[in-house]
Amino acid sequence: MSLAVFKTELVPSEGLRKFVLYSGVAALLAGIAIILYLPLPLFLRCIICFVWIADCVRELRQIRRGSARISRLQLDANGDVFATRPDGRSETVVLLSGSLVLSRLAWFRLRFTDGCICAELMLGDPISDPRWQRLQLIWQQSRMAFALKNRHPV
């Protein structure tokens, strides 16, 4: 099979999406605890805490909103990534730096054309799942294609 048509389609797990959001909430709470024990005046700690909460809530809302827009992810060897919406429409998304594919775990940071950024955590079995095997092959062989597709002019 030619690499030009070599692609795979993955379905995100709702359980893993909840895990990402809950771990974000845990990080929010841990950050608040750390900020409250900083050796700074109370007024400054309150301001930093407020900024931290606002930024974390914005990020979590964006991840939740972006994840709701994805029912399937399709990656191909040319470096193209497509998100299929729950209504069946497909749109191009950009794979951001910080994305990672390991043998059983993948972490994708994605940006939609409207600027919304989200993250997807996925688990797979490289032995029994052909989609996961194709993902690993695409990731190994096409990392440069993903990097070139996602380069933005300064």
N, C-alpha and C positions, 0 to 999 in steps of 0.2 A: 504494500500500500504506500502511495506517495505521501510524504509529510505534508504536502499542500492541502490534503483533505483529511489528514489525521487529526481527530478531535475526540473529546470526551465530554460527557454531560453528567453533572453531579447534582444531587438533590440535598439541600440543607436539612438538618435535623432540628425540629422545634425544641427538643430537649437541650441540644447544644447551644441554641440561640438563647434559651433561658439561662443556661450556665454562664454565657458571656455577660449577659445583663446583671445577673446576681453577683458575679465576680467584680463587675464594675461598681456595683453598690457597696460591696465589701471594701474595695479600694477607696471609695469616697469616704466611708466611715473611718478607715484606718488613717487616711489623710487628715481628717478632722482631729483625731486623737493626737497625731503627731504635731499638728499645728498648735493645738492647745497647750502642749508642753514645751513649746519653743521659749527660749529665754528672751522674750520680747515684751514690751508693755501690752497690757490687756487690749487696749484700743487697736493696736497694730495686729495682734493675733485675731481679733474679731474681723478686721478688714480682710486679712489674708484668708481666713476661714470662709467668709462670704464669697470671695472671688473663686476659691477652690470649689465650693458647692455649686456656684453658678456654672462654672466651666464643666464640671463633671456631669451635671444634669443636662446641659446642652449636648455634650458628647453622647450620653446614654440615649437621649431622645433621637439624635441623629442616627445612631446605630439601629435603634428599634424601628424607626421610620424606613431606613434603607433596607433592612432585612425583610420588612413587610412587602417590599417591592420585588423580592426575588423568590421565585418558586423553583427555579433551576438555573444552574450556571453551566455555560459551555465554554471550554477552552480549546483552542486549536494550535497547531504547530507553527502558524504564522505569527503568533503573539496576540491574536484577537481573543477578547473575552466578551461573551454575551450573557445578559441576564434575561431570563424569561419571566415575565410578570405573571401573577396569578390569573390574569385575564387572557393569557396566551400570547400577548405581544412581546416582542423581543427588542432589547435595546443594547447598544454597545456600552460597556463599562470599561474603566481603565484600572488595571491592576497596579496598585501603588507599592512603593518600596516598603519593606517590612513584611511582605507576604512570604510564606514559607511552606514548603511541602517536605514532609518527612516520610518515613516508611508507612506509618499508620495514621498520621495526623497532618492536616493542612490548615493553615491560617491565611485567609485572603483578606487584604485590605483593598476595598473597591471604591472608585469614585464614579458617580453617575454624571451624565452630561450637564445636569443642572447644578452640579457642585456638591451634592449630597454624598457624604462619605460614610461607608458602613464597613463592617467586618463580619466575616463568616468563618466559623470554626467547623471543621469537618473531620470525621474519622472514617477510615476505610480499611479493608483487608487486602493487602497486596497479593495474597495467595489465591483467594477465591473470587475476588471482584474484578472483572475485566475492565470496568470503568476506572477503577483505582490504579490498575496496572498501566492503562493508557495515560492517566494523569501523571504518573511518575515518569514515564517515558517522555511525554511532552515537556515536563518540567526540566528534566535532565538535558534534553536535546535542544530546547528552544528558549533557554533563559536569556540569551542575547536578543532573540526576537521580541520577548516581553520588554526587555530594557529599552530597545530602540523604539518600540511602539509607545512607550510611556514617557519618553523624554519630552520635556516641555521647553519651549524657547524662553530665555531669561528676559 
